[in-house]
Amino acid sequence: MGTSQKRAVTNYRARLGARGLARFEVMGRDADRDLIRSLARRLAEDGPEAVHLRDVLSRSIAGEPPRKGGILAALRRSPLVGADLDVARPEGSGRSVDL
């Protein structure tokens, strides 16, 4: 490899490092190529979806039991948070029931 090519590779890896990314090679089945690439792409985006995906994968691989508070966390992520819904019920005498 020529000097200019080595310099280009070094600069490319430095730019990746500045973004917090690293280039590495993995071995797997050919059928899993697209899956692994899409997984790596999503993890590199580093958004909330990547954090959730990283958490799920870590727990799955480690075999840890699920953490407590999952329902509460899901409710907090709900799109209805802060929607000012009126959930008050009218107070009445109820219905008459023959027993």
C-alpha positions as CSV (number, residue, x, y, z in Angstrom):
1,M,0.0,0.0,0.0
2,G,1.4,3.4,-1.0
3,T,2.1,6.3,1.4
4,S,-1.0,8.3,0.3
5,Q,-3.3,5.2,0.9
6,K,-1.8,4.7,4.3
7,R,-2.4,8.3,5.2
8,A,-6.0,8.2,3.9
9,V,-6.7,5.1,6.0
10,T,-5.1,6.8,9.1
11,N,-7.2,9.9,8.5
12,Y,-10.4,7.9,8.1
13,R,-9.8,6.0,11.3
14,A,-9.0,9.2,13.1
15,R,-12.3,10.7,11.9
16,L,-14.2,7.6,13.1
17,G,-12.4,7.8,16.5
18,A,-13.4,11.5,16.8
19,R,-17.1,10.5,16.3
20,G,-16.7,7.7,19.0
21,L,-16.8,4.9,16.4
22,A,-14.4,2.1,15.7
23,R,-14.0,-0.1,12.7
24,F,-13.7,-3.9,13.4
25,E,-14.2,-7.2,11.7
26,V,-16.6,-9.9,12.9
27,M,-17.1,-13.4,11.6
28,G,-20.5,-14.9,11.1
29,R,-22.7,-16.9,8.7
30,D,-23.2,-15.4,5.3
31,A,-27.0,-15.5,5.9
32,D,-26.6,-13.2,8.8
33,R,-24.6,-10.5,6.9
34,D,-27.6,-8.1,6.4
35,L,-28.8,-8.6,10.0
36,I,-25.4,-7.8,11.5
37,R,-24.9,-4.8,9.2
38,S,-28.3,-3.3,10.1
39,L,-27.6,-4.0,13.7
40,A,-24.3,-2.2,13.6
41,R,-25.8,0.7,11.6
42,R,-28.5,1.2,14.2
43,L,-26.1,1.0,17.1
44,A,-23.8,3.6,15.4
45,E,-26.7,6.1,15.3
46,D,-26.6,6.3,19.1
47,G,-30.2,7.5,19.5
48,P,-32.8,6.3,22.0
49,E,-33.5,3.3,19.8
50,A,-29.8,2.4,19.9
51,V,-29.8,2.7,23.7
52,H,-32.8,0.4,24.0
53,L,-31.4,-2.1,21.5
54,R,-28.1,-2.1,23.3
55,D,-29.8,-2.8,26.6
56,V,-32.0,-5.6,25.2
57,L,-29.0,-7.3,23.6
58,S,-26.9,-7.0,26.7
59,R,-29.5,-8.5,28.9
60,S,-30.2,-11.3,26.3
61,I,-26.6,-12.3,26.0
62,A,-25.8,-12.0,29.7
63,G,-29.0,-13.9,30.6
64,E,-29.9,-11.4,33.4
65,P,-33.4,-11.2,34.6
66,P,-35.4,-8.2,33.5
67,R,-35.1,-5.1,35.6
68,K,-38.0,-3.9,37.8
69,G,-40.0,-0.9,36.7
70,G,-40.4,-1.8,33.0
71,I,-44.1,-1.0,33.0
72,L,-43.5,2.4,34.6
73,A,-40.7,3.2,32.1
74,A,-43.1,2.2,29.2
75,L,-45.8,4.5,30.6
76,R,-43.4,7.4,30.8
77,R,-42.4,6.9,27.2
78,S,-46.1,6.9,26.1
79,P,-47.0,9.6,23.6
80,L,-50.0,10.5,25.8
81,V,-47.7,11.9,28.5
82,G,-48.7,15.5,29.1
83,A,-51.7,15.3,26.9
84,D,-54.1,16.7,29.5
85,L,-56.7,14.0,29.1
86,D,-59.9,14.3,31.2
87,V,-60.3,11.0,32.8
88,A,-62.7,12.0,35.5
89,R,-65.8,9.9,35.8
90,P,-69.2,11.3,36.6
91,E,-70.3,10.4,40.1
92,G,-73.7,8.8,40.2
93,S,-75.7,6.5,42.3
94,G,-74.8,3.6,40.1
95,R,-77.2,1.1,38.7
96,S,-79.7,-1.0,40.5
97,V,-79.0,-4.7,40.7
98,D,-81.5,-7.4,41.8
99,L,-79.8,-10.0,43.8
